[in-house]
Amino acid sequence: MRKLVVALAALFVVAGAQAQTEPTDKKKKKDWSKVNLGNRANDHFMFQFGYDGWAQKPDSIRTTGIGRHLNIYFMFDFPVKVDPRFSIGIGAGIGSSNIFLDKQEADITGRTNDLRFPDVSDTTHFKKYKLANAWAELPIELRFVANPMNSNKSWKIAIGVKVGTMLDAHTKGKTLQNSKGSTISNHIEKEKSKTYFNNTRFSGTVRFGYGNFTLHGAYQINSLIKDNRGPQVRPFSIGLTISGL
């Protein structure tokens, strides 16, 4: 939440700086309410990818490699009439997350009350093992663009929230090894279950960049795992957004 507050403050600092650079003469001051936005493209399509991690992760969970996400959203953009540098973006899409475990497994099909992450380093285990989740999401953004008439060649910033409902949760292990790390077979094993996970997620988001490329960040406000069903980890992501249309 602290990151979102800082982003919000930055948004209005940028807006204030823009206003201060305009002429003080009322005859020369630009009337933003009369600009023509007929051909404006303002991030109606967003494709996101980057790094994923878990905040508040206990030491008992060992992650490895580069966790990653892939998100695709289609957005409707509604400019503020009195000042179209500001707008509201509302849309829908699909978000995903992949976290890799280091010689551990996530027992998502287990029958215990808590989701367990057993250590398998001293027994047969998979060389690569990941926990993957996918959501249908509704993102909402408060946007600012320095030049609303040509947002594809302008600085922009956006803060927002997104609400998602879980579509899938599964684990996938590849390449079976013995305790010494020698390959036994190229066996692949996949298990699916949403039992231990919150079906709804709430995340805060921020984007900043130029034209069709922005850096983005997101932090899940509620826990990935249900209360009293396992570690209360909160996924976060950092990456690149490619936008247009």
C-alpha positions, 0 to 999 in steps of 0.5 A: 500500500505504501508503494501505491501512496507514493505513486499517487503522490507522484501522479499529482506532482507530474500534473502540478509540474505540467500546470506550472509550465503553462503560461499564466496569461489566461489568453494563452492558457490551454483549454484542455476541455476543447482538445480533439480526442477523436483519434486518440489511442490510450492503452485500450490493449495491454500485454504484461509480462515480468517477474513474480514473487511472494511477499511474507513468504516463510523461510520454510518455503524455498523458491528458485529461478525466476517466477513469472507472469503473463497478463492480457487485458482489454480496456475501455478509456473514459477521459475526464471532460474538463481535463482529458489528461486524466481518464478512467480505464476499466477493462477485463482480461486474464492474469497468471502467475508461476512460482518455482520451488527448490526441491519442494512440492506444494501438496495442493491435492492433500487432505490435511487442513493446511497446505503443506510444502514438503522437503523432497531433497533427500528423496526422489524429486523433480528437477523443475517444479512449479505452482501456477495460478490463473485468474479472470480479472477486472482492472480499473485505473486512474490515468494521467497522460502529459499529451492526451492528443498523442498518448503513444508519444507521451509520458504517462502514469496510472494507479489502480486496483484489479479484482480477480476470480481464480480459474485454475491452480495446478502444480507441474513437475518435470524430469524425475531425479534421485536424491543425488540429482541424477536423472531417473526419467523425463516423467512429467506430473501435473496436479490440479486443485483450488481447495487451499486458495482464495478464489478471489484476489484483490491487488493494487497496481501502478504503471509508469512509462512513455508511449506504448511501453510502461513499467508496471507493479502489482501487489496482492492485498489479500493472501493467496492461501485461505486463512487458517489453511497455510502460509499467508503469502501475498504475491507481487509482480514487476514487469513491462507493459506493452500497450496500444490501440 
